Amino acid sequence: MIHEKAITLKQLRALSAIIAKGNLTAAAAMLNVTTPAVSTQLKLLEANFGEKMMLRGPDGKVQLTAIGAAVLAASKQIENSLTNCFQEINALNSGKVGHVVLGVVSTAKYFASTIIVQAQAALPDIDVSMFVGNRATIIDALKTKKIDLAIMGRPPRNPAVTAHMLGENPHVLVARPDHPMAGECDVKTDALLAETFLSRESGSGTRILMERFLDDLSDGADYKTVDLESNETIKQAVMAGLGIAILSRHTVTAELATGRLAQIDFPGLPITRHWFLVHRQDRQLPVVAQSFADFLRGLGGAYFPK
């Protein structure tokens, strides 16, 4: 039997901290309490649900049970709801009518700031904050209601979303200006596949697109990739000559214009995808979020880098 009214934030935060840090001692330090206090809260949580939240695996690492995973997911939603509440209150105390959290995939951050600035001028009564992450992070933020709206590429299937197309998102192959393939009209497939491709981390939409392109091109043959943590790191690595990369043109507009990067022409490139503004289908947008969404759609893509 589940004792709903006995479940507290302290218990849920103890579970979250243990999973985040991997053990009771580190979780206690994170929460600024004693180790026995964390242990007690976990025991109370398990007693209130009548189920084990976690088990210790053969390697000694803590692993969530199916029940624990469900409780942790609910805990994240509660924490995000509280954060949204605090932001809303701060906005109201500052004389605003409300607060909107806009999630932005990493590639879109190059033009998202322009949107925020224009929104601040056009909608002075609405406080807008931006949350940036890769595709997987933004999808998780939609699931846990950390964000109201998101700008991203291909809309996710889970959670189900309402999506409005904002404009095109062309992806190009770039290299350092003195690369032998830069300006070449007839790049051979074998020569291209012999290059080192610099890639975003797992969970990135840009990485998924690159892998699909290269998998089709290689027909199952191996190709070399090096994972890097961000678009900026990839651009610097390409300029240094570490390899070549497929990136959204919106992330390399300045570098191509100033000659710090060069575009490689190849059949099938650029790969044109689209930007979408999405929000959860099962959640009615707050009035202020709807006002921001209407404003953004009304801009007609004027914020995209030229």
Contacts in CASP RR format, 6 or more apart in sequence:
PFRMAT RR
TARGET T0000
AUTHOR 0000-0000-0000
METHOD contacts of the structure
MODEL  1
MIHEKAITLKQLRALSAIIAKGNLTAAAAMLNVTTPAVSTQLKLLEANFG
EKMMLRGPDGKVQLTAIGAAVLAASKQIENSLTNCFQEINALNSGKVGHV
VLGVVSTAKYFASTIIVQAQAALPDIDVSMFVGNRATIIDALKTKKIDLA
IMGRPPRNPAVTAHMLGENPHVLVARPDHPMAGECDVKTDALLAETFLSR
ESGSGTRILMERFLDDLSDGADYKTVDLESNETIKQAVMAGLGIAILSRH
TVTAELATGRLAQIDFPGLPITRHWFLVHRQDRQLPVVAQSFADFLRGLG
GAYFPK
1 50 0 8 1.000
2 48 0 8 1.000
2 49 0 8 1.000
2 50 0 8 1.000
3 47 0 8 1.000
3 48 0 8 1.000
4 48 0 8 1.000
6 44 0 8 1.000
6 48 0 8 1.000
7 45 0 8 1.000
7 48 0 8 1.000
7 49 0 8 1.000
8 41 0 8 1.000
8 44 0 8 1.000
9 78 0 8 1.000
10 41 0 8 1.000
11 41 0 8 1.000
11 42 0 8 1.000
11 44 0 8 1.000
11 45 0 8 1.000
11 48 0 8 1.000
12 45 0 8 1.000
12 71 0 8 1.000
12 74 0 8 1.000
12 75 0 8 1.000
12 78 0 8 1.000
13 31 0 8 1.000
13 41 0 8 1.000
13 75 0 8 1.000
13 79 0 8 1.000
14 27 0 8 1.000
14 31 0 8 1.000
14 38 0 8 1.000
14 41 0 8 1.000
14 42 0 8 1.000
14 45 0 8 1.000
15 42 0 8 1.000
15 45 0 8 1.000
15 53 0 8 1.000
15 54 0 8 1.000
15 68 0 8 1.000
15 71 0 8 1.000
15 72 0 8 1.000
15 75 0 8 1.000
16 72 0 8 1.000
16 75 0 8 1.000
16 76 0 8 1.000
16 79 0 8 1.000
17 26 0 8 1.000
17 27 0 8 1.000
17 28 0 8 1.000
17 30 0 8 1.000
17 31 0 8 1.000
17 38 0 8 1.000
18 24 0 8 1.000
18 27 0 8 1.000
18 38 0 8 1.000
18 42 0 8 1.000
18 54 0 8 1.000
18 62 0 8 1.000
19 54 0 8 1.000
19 62 0 8 1.000
19 64 0 8 1.000
19 72 0 8 1.000
20 27 0 8 1.000
20 30 0 8 1.000
21 27 0 8 1.000
21 29 0 8 1.000
21 30 0 8 1.000
22 61 0 8 1.000
22 62 0 8 1.000
23 62 0 8 1.000
24 35 0 8 1.000
24 38 0 8 1.000
24 39 0 8 1.000
24 42 0 8 1.000
25 35 0 8 1.000
27 38 0 8 1.000
28 34 0 8 1.000
28 35 0 8 1.000
28 37 0 8 1.000
28 38 0 8 1.000
31 38 0 8 1.000
42 53 0 8 1.000
45 53 0 8 1.000
45 71 0 8 1.000
46 52 0 8 1.000
46 53 0 8 1.000
49 67 0 8 1.000
49 71 0 8 1.000
51 65 0 8 1.000
51 67 0 8 1.000
51 68 0 8 1.000
52 65 0 8 1.000
52 67 0 8 1.000
52 68 0 8 1.000
53 64 0 8 1.000
53 65 0 8 1.000
53 67 0 8 1.000
53 68 0 8 1.000
53 71 0 8 1.000
54 62 0 8 1.000
54 63 0 8 1.000
54 64 0 8 1.000
54 65 0 8 1.000
54 68 0 8 1.000
55 62 0 8 1.000
55 63 0 8 1.000
55 65 0 8 1.000
56 62 0 8 1.000
56 63 0 8 1.000
57 63 0 8 1.000
64 72 0 8 1.000
73 143 0 8 1.000
73 144 0 8 1.000
76 144 0 8 1.000
76 146 0 8 1.000
77 144 0 8 1.000
77 145 0 8 1.000
80 141 0 8 1.000
80 144 0 8 1.000
80 145 0 8 1.000
80 146 0 8 1.000
81 145 0 8 1.000
83 146 0 8 1.000
84 99 0 8 1.000
84 101 0 8 1.000
84 145 0 8 1.000
84 146 0 8 1.000
87 99 0 8 1.000
87 101 0 8 1.000
87 127 0 8 1.000
87 129 0 8 1.000
88 98 0 8 1.000
88 99 0 8 1.000
90 99 0 8 1.000
90 127 0 8 1.000
91 97 0 8 1.000
91 98 0 8 1.000
91 99 0 8 1.000
91 126 0 8 1.000
91 127 0 8 1.000
92 98 0 8 1.000
94 127 0 8 1.000
95 125 0 8 1.000
96 125 0 8 1.000
96 126 0 8 1.000
96 127 0 8 1.000
97 125 0 8 1.000
97 126 0 8 1.000
97 288 0 8 1.000
98 125 0 8 1.000
98 126 0 8 1.000
98 127 0 8 1.000
98 286 0 8 1.000
98 288 0 8 1.000
99 126 0 8 1.000
99 127 0 8 1.000
99 128 0 8 1.000
99 129 0 8 1.000
99 288 0 8 1.000
100 126 0 8 1.000
100 127 0 8 1.000
100 128 0 8 1.000
100 129 0 8 1.000
100 148 0 8 1.000
100 149 0 8 1.000
100 286 0 8 1.000
100 288 0 8 1.000
100 289 0 8 1.000
100 292 0 8 1.000
101 128 0 8 1.000
101 129 0 8 1.000
101 130 0 8 1.000
101 131 0 8 1.000
101 146 0 8 1.000
101 147 0 8 1.000
101 148 0 8 1.000
101 149 0 8 1.000
102 112 0 8 1.000
102 115 0 8 1.000
102 116 0 8 1.000
102 128 0 8 1.000
102 129 0 8 1.000
102 130 0 8 1.000
102 131 0 8 1.000
102 147 0 8 1.000
102 148 0 8 1.000
102 149 0 8 1.000
102 150 0 8 1.000
102 151 0 8 1.000
102 292 0 8 1.000
103 130 0 8 1.000
103 131 0 8 1.000
103 132 0 8 1.000
103 133 0 8 1.000
103 138 0 8 1.000
103 141 0 8 1.000
103 147 0 8 1.000
103 149 0 8 1.000
103 150 0 8 1.000
103 151 0 8 1.000
104 112 0 8 1.000
104 130 0 8 1.000
104 131 0 8 1.000
104 132 0 8 1.000
104 133 0 8 1.000
104 138 0 8 1.000
104 150 0 8 1.000
104 151 0 8 1.000
104 152 0 8 1.000
105 132 0 8 1.000
105 133 0 8 1.000
105 134 0 8 1.000
105 135 0 8 1.000
105 138 0 8 1.000
105 150 0 8 1.000
105 151 0 8 1.000
105 152 0 8 1.000
105 153 0 8 1.000
105 205 0 8 1.000
106 132 0 8 1.000
106 133 0 8 1.000
106 134 0 8 1.000
106 200 0 8 1.000
106 204 0 8 1.000
106 230 0 8 1.000
106 231 0 8 1.000
107 169 0 8 1.000
107 205 0 8 1.000
107 206 0 8 1.000
107 231 0 8 1.000
107 247 0 8 1.000
107 248 0 8 1.000
107 250 0 8 1.000
107 251 0 8 1.000
108 151 0 8 1.000
108 152 0 8 1.000
108 250 0 8 1.000
108 275 0 8 1.000
109 130 0 8 1.000
109 132 0 8 1.000
110 250 0 8 1.000
110 251 0 8 1.000
110 253 0 8 1.000
110 305 0 8 1.000
111 250 0 8 1.000
111 303 0 8 1.000
111 304 0 8 1.000
111 305 0 8 1.000
112 130 0 8 1.000
112 132 0 8 1.000
112 151 0 8 1.000
113 130 0 8 1.000
114 303 0 8 1.000
115 151 0 8 1.000
115 296 0 8 1.000
115 299 0 8 1.000
115 303 0 8 1.000
116 128 0 8 1.000
116 130 0 8 1.000
118 299 0 8 1.000
118 303 0 8 1.000
119 126 0 8 1.000
119 128 0 8 1.000
119 292 0 8 1.000
119 295 0 8 1.000
119 296 0 8 1.000
120 128 0 8 1.000
122 295 0 8 1.000
123 291 0 8 1.000
123 292 0 8 1.000
123 295 0 8 1.000
126 288 0 8 1.000
126 291 0 8 1.000
126 292 0 8 1.000
128 292 0 8 1.000
131 138 0 8 1.000
131 141 0 8 1.000
131 146 0 8 1.000
131 147 0 8 1.000
134 200 0 8 1.000
134 201 0 8 1.000
134 203 0 8 1.000
134 204 0 8 1.000
134 205 0 8 1.000
135 152 0 8 1.000
135 153 0 8 1.000
135 203 0 8 1.000
135 204 0 8 1.000
135 205 0 8 1.000
135 208 0 8 1.000
136 202 0 8 1.000
136 203 0 8 1.000
136 204 0 8 1.000
138 147 0 8 1.000
138 150 0 8 1.000
138 152 0 8 1.000
139 156 0 8 1.000
139 158 0 8 1.000
139 159 0 8 1.000
140 146 0 8 1.000
141 147 0 8 1.000
141 150 0 8 1.000
142 150 0 8 1.000
142 156 0 8 1.000
142 159 0 8 1.000
142 161 0 8 1.000
142 278 0 8 1.000
142 279 0 8 1.000
142 280 0 8 1.000
143 158 0 8 1.000
143 159 0 8 1.000
145 280 0 8 1.000
145 283 0 8 1.000
148 279 0 8 1.000
148 285 0 8 1.000
148 286 0 8 1.000
148 289 0 8 1.000
149 277 0 8 1.000
149 278 0 8 1.000
149 279 0 8 1.000
149 285 0 8 1.000
149 289 0 8 1.000
149 292 0 8 1.000
149 293 0 8 1.000
150 277 0 8 1.000
150 278 0 8 1.000
150 279 0 8 1.000
151 166 0 8 1.000
151 275 0 8 1.000
151 276 0 8 1.000
151 277 0 8 1.000
151 278 0 8 1.000
152 275 0 8 1.000
152 276 0 8 1.000
152 278 0 8 1.000
153 169 0 8 1.000
153 205 0 8 1.000
153 273 0 8 1.000
153 274 0 8 1.000
153 275 0 8 1.000
153 276 0 8 1.000
154 205 0 8 1.000
154 273 0 8 1.000
154 276 0 8 1.000
155 161 0 8 1.000
155 163 0 8 1.000
155 276 0 8 1.000
155 278 0 8 1.000
156 278 0 8 1.000
159 280 0 8 1.000
159 281 0 8 1.000
159 282 0 8 1.000
160 280 0 8 1.000
160 281 0 8 1.000
160 282 0 8 1.000
161 278 0 8 1.000
161 279 0 8 1.000
161 280 0 8 1.000
161 281 0 8 1.000
162 278 0 8 1.000
162 279 0 8 1.000
162 280 0 8 1.000
162 281 0 8 1.000
163 276 0 8 1.000
163 277 0 8 1.000
163 278 0 8 1.000
164 276 0 8 1.000
164 277 0 8 1.000
164 278 0 8 1.000
164 293 0 8 1.000
164 297 0 8 1.000
165 274 0 8 1.000
165 275 0 8 1.000
165 276 0 8 1.000
166 274 0 8 1.000
166 275 0 8 1.000
166 276 0 8 1.000
166 277 0 8 1.000
166 296 0 8 1.000
166 297 0 8 1.000
166 300 0 8 1.000
166 301 0 8 1.000
167 274 0 8 1.000
167 275 0 8 1.000
167 300 0 8 1.000
167 301 0 8 1.000
167 304 0 8 1.000
168 272 0 8 1.000
168 273 0 8 1.000
168 274 0 8 1.000
168 275 0 8 1.000
169 248 0 8 1.000
169 249 0 8 1.000
169 250 0 8 1.000
169 272 0 8 1.000
169 273 0 8 1.000
169 274 0 8 1.000
169 275 0 8 1.000
170 248 0 8 1.000
170 249 0 8 1.000
170 270 0 8 1.000
170 271 0 8 1.000
170 272 0 8 1.000
170 273 0 8 1.000
171 206 0 8 1.000
171 209 0 8 1.000
171 210 0 8 1.000
171 246 0 8 1.000
171 247 0 8 1.000
171 248 0 8 1.000
171 249 0 8 1.000
171 269 0 8 1.000
171 270 0 8 1.000
171 271 0 8 1.000
171 272 0 8 1.000
171 273 0 8 1.000
172 246 0 8 1.000
172 247 0 8 1.000
172 248 0 8 1.000
172 249 0 8 1.000
172 252 0 8 1.000
172 263 0 8 1.000
172 264 0 8 1.000
172 269 0 8 1.000
172 270 0 8 1.000
173 244 0 8 1.000
173 245 0 8 1.000
173 246 0 8 1.000
173 263 0 8 1.000
173 264 0 8 1.000
173 266 0 8 1.000
173 269 0 8 1.000
173 270 0 8 1.000
174 235 0 8 1.000
174 238 0 8 1.000
174 244 0 8 1.000
174 245 0 8 1.000
174 246 0 8 1.000
174 247 0 8 1.000
174 252 0 8 1.000
174 255 0 8 1.000
174 256 0 8 1.000
174 261 0 8 1.000
174 262 0 8 1.000
174 263 0 8 1.000
174 264 0 8 1.000
175 181 0 8 1.000
175 182 0 8 1.000
175 238 0 8 1.000
175 241 0 8 1.000
175 243 0 8 1.000
175 244 0 8 1.000
175 261 0 8 1.000
175 262 0 8 1.000
175 264 0 8 1.000
176 182 0 8 1.000
176 238 0 8 1.000
176 239 0 8 1.000
176 240 0 8 1.000
176 241 0 8 1.000
176 261 0 8 1.000
176 262 0 8 1.000
177 259 0 8 1.000
177 260 0 8 1.000
177 261 0 8 1.000
177 262 0 8 1.000
179 241 0 8 1.000
179 244 0 8 1.000
179 262 0 8 1.000
179 264 0 8 1.000
181 187 0 8 1.000
181 191 0 8 1.000
181 192 0 8 1.000
181 195 0 8 1.000
181 244 0 8 1.000
181 264 0 8 1.000
182 262 0 8 1.000
182 263 0 8 1.000
182 264 0 8 1.000
183 262 0 8 1.000
183 264 0 8 1.000
183 265 0 8 1.000
184 264 0 8 1.000
184 265 0 8 1.000
185 265 0 8 1.000
187 264 0 8 1.000
187 265 0 8 1.000
187 266 0 8 1.000
189 217 0 8 1.000
192 217 0 8 1.000
192 264 0 8 1.000
192 266 0 8 1.000
193 214 0 8 1.000
193 217 0 8 1.000
193 218 0 8 1.000
193 221 0 8 1.000
193 223 0 8 1.000
195 224 0 8 1.000
195 243 0 8 1.000
195 244 0 8 1.000
196 224 0 8 1.000
196 225 0 8 1.000
196 226 0 8 1.000
196 242 0 8 1.000
196 243 0 8 1.000
196 244 0 8 1.000
197 210 0 8 1.000
197 214 0 8 1.000
197 223 0 8 1.000
197 224 0 8 1.000
197 225 0 8 1.000
197 226 0 8 1.000
197 243 0 8 1.000
197 244 0 8 1.000
197 245 0 8 1.000
197 246 0 8 1.000
198 225 0 8 1.000
198 226 0 8 1.000
198 228 0 8 1.000
198 234 0 8 1.000
198 237 0 8 1.000
198 238 0 8 1.000
198 242 0 8 1.000
198 243 0 8 1.000
198 244 0 8 1.000
198 245 0 8 1.000
199 207 0 8 1.000
199 210 0 8 1.000
199 211 0 8 1.000
199 225 0 8 1.000
199 226 0 8 1.000
199 227 0 8 1.000
199 228 0 8 1.000
199 234 0 8 1.000
199 245 0 8 1.000
200 206 0 8 1.000
200 207 0 8 1.000
200 210 0 8 1.000
200 227 0 8 1.000
200 228 0 8 1.000
200 229 0 8 1.000
200 230 0 8 1.000
200 231 0 8 1.000
200 234 0 8 1.000
201 207 0 8 1.000
201 227 0 8 1.000
201 228 0 8 1.000
201 229 0 8 1.000
202 227 0 8 1.000
206 231 0 8 1.000
206 246 0 8 1.000
206 247 0 8 1.000
206 248 0 8 1.000
209 246 0 8 1.000
209 271 0 8 1.000
209 273 0 8 1.000
210 245 0 8 1.000
210 246 0 8 1.000
213 246 0 8 1.000
213 268 0 8 1.000
213 269 0 8 1.000
213 271 0 8 1.000
214 223 0 8 1.000
226 237 0 8 1.000
226 242 0 8 1.000
226 243 0 8 1.000
228 234 0 8 1.000
228 237 0 8 1.000
231 247 0 8 1.000
231 248 0 8 1.000
231 251 0 8 1.000
234 245 0 8 1.000
234 247 0 8 1.000
235 245 0 8 1.000
235 247 0 8 1.000
235 251 0 8 1.000
235 252 0 8 1.000
235 255 0 8 1.000
235 261 0 8 1.000
237 243 0 8 1.000
237 245 0 8 1.000
238 244 0 8 1.000
238 245 0 8 1.000
238 261 0 8 1.000
239 255 0 8 1.000
239 260 0 8 1.000
239 261 0 8 1.000
244 264 0 8 1.000
246 269 0 8 1.000
246 271 0 8 1.000
249 256 0 8 1.000
249 270 0 8 1.000
249 305 0 8 1.000
250 304 0 8 1.000
250 305 0 8 1.000
252 261 0 8 1.000
253 305 0 8 1.000
253 306 0 8 1.000
254 260 0 8 1.000
254 305 0 8 1.000
255 261 0 8 1.000
256 262 0 8 1.000
256 263 0 8 1.000
277 293 0 8 1.000
277 296 0 8 1.000
277 297 0 8 1.000
279 285 0 8 1.000
279 289 0 8 1.000
279 293 0 8 1.000
285 293 0 8 1.000
END
